[in-house]
Amino acid sequence: VADYAWHLIVPALILGLEGTAQLVRIMRGNTLDVLGKQYITTARAKGLAERFVITRHAFRNTLLPVITITGLRLPSLVGGAVLIESVFNYQGIGYTIVYATTNRDYPLLMGGVLVTALMVLLSNLLADVAVADETHGVAPHFVRAGERLVPPPLVQRGALVAQAAGQRDHGAEREFG
């Protein structure tokens, strides 16, 4: 067992590090974008420590797209596993799907497709659950407009309509962060 685990280190590293550079670039871009937001400026103006501002306010909102992209990329590991398993001569799910395709073993192929489809559904569900905010039940970039939580562009449009009608906009500009 120890020998088998030892020989799985390189294939696991290859599959795991395949998209790391792209995720790092997305994380960097999102961090720069979030650090320019108004709630970050407000947190700094309140006198919060920079470490606290970055870890509690910026980092949390920066991770949302990264978690979503990671959840969507998880099923692509099966496609990468086909190549890795053929290079390292492992008999895993990728090898099994290729074997079923070449030998016209349709029940085995349907099982492989079913497992892959379940991986897609489960990874999307896990990404959505990870992005959901525990306190509000929605992603924190949504804002409150009256009694509803809606995306910011709709709130801004609603605020303009409310101002044109002479009504209060009920805090439509407030963001959760």
N, C-alpha and C positions, 0 to 999 in steps of 0.2 A: 504494500500500500504506500509506503514512504517513497519507494522508487518511482511508482506511478505518479504520485503527487509532485515529485521532483521534476519529472519530465513534462509536467503540465505547466510549469512556470513560464517558459518562453511562448507557447501558444496563447496562454491567457494574457500575457503582457501585450502580445501583438494585437489580439482582439480588443483589449481594453484601451490601449493607447492610440488606436486607429484614428479617432476623431478628436483627440485632445486639443490639438492646435486650433481647430475651428471653434471649439467651445471656449478656449482661452480668449480668442479674439472677440467672440460674442460677449463674453463676460466683461472684457475691457471696455468695449464700446458701450455696453449698458451701464457700466459704472460711471463712465464719463458723462453719459446722458443724465443719469439719476443725480449725480453730484451738482448739477446745475438747476435742479428743481427747487420750487419755492419752499417746500416743507423742509428741505435740507438747510436752506438759508435761515429759515425760522428756527430750526433746532440749534443752529450755530449762534444765532442772535440771543437765544435764551441762555447761552453760556454753557451748554453741554460740552463735555469733553469731546475732542475730535474722534477719539477711539469709539466712544459711545455713539456718536452721530453716524459714523461709518458702519459699525457692526449692527446697530439696532434699526437704523432708518434706511441707509443706502443699500447695504448688503442684502437685506431681506427683499427689497424690491428689485435688486439686480438679478437675483437668483431665479425669478419667475420664468423668464424666457429660457434660461439654461435648463431648468428642470423640465420644461415642456419639450425642448429639443432633445434632451437626453431620453425622455420617455418615448419619443417618436423614433429615435435611433436604435433603441433596444432590439426591436425585431430584425434590424439589418445585421445583427450579429449572426443570425442563422445563415445569411448569404455569405458572410465572411468566414463562417465555420466550414463551408464547403471547401474553400481554398486552403484554409489552414489544416483541415483534416486530411486533405490529399497530400499536402507538402510533408506533414509530420506523420503520415500513415496511421491516423487514428480512425476508429470506426464509431463516429458519433451520428448526430441527427442529420448533418449535412451529407455525410457519406451515405446514410440510409436513404435519403430522398433521391440522391443521384442514382443509387443502385436500383431503387424502385422504378425510376423513370426509364433507365436503360433496359431493364428486364420486363417492363410492362406489368409490374405488380401493382395493379390499381388499388386494391385495398390498403396496401402499405403506403402508397403515394397519398391516398386520401387521408390516412392517419397523420402523415407528415404535414400535410397542408392544414389539417385540423389543429395540430399542435402549434404550428406557426401562427395561424389565425388567433388562437387563444392567447399566444404571447403578445400579439398586437393589441388585442382587447385589454388584456391585463396591464400591459405597460401604459396604454393610454389612460386607463382608470387610475393607476398609481400616480401618473403625472398630474392628472386633474385633482386628485385628492391631496397631493403634496402642494399644489399651487393654491388650493382653497384656503382662505383665511379662517382660522378657528373661531374668531370672535364674531365675524359678520356672515360667514357662510359663503362669501364670494371673494374673488380676487381683490386685494387691497387697492388696486388702481381704479376701482369703481368709486363713484361719488354719490352722495345722497342728494336727491332732488325731491323735495317734499317728503312723501312717505315711501318713495321707491329708490332703489339703487340702480343707476344706469351708467353707461359709459360716458366719459367726459364730453365728447362732441355733441351728444344729444342733450346733455345738461346745459351746455353753453347756448345751444339753439333755444332750449326751453326758457333759459334765463332771459334771453333777448326778447322772446315773445311775451314773457311775464312783465318785463320792464316796459315794453311797448303798450301793454294793456293797463299799466299803472298798478300792477300787483307786486307783492313782495316775492322774491325768488326763493325764499326759505333756505338760504344757505347753499345755493347751488354751486358755489365756487369751492366749498370745503372738500378737501381730499383726505383720505385715510392713509397713513403711512407708517 
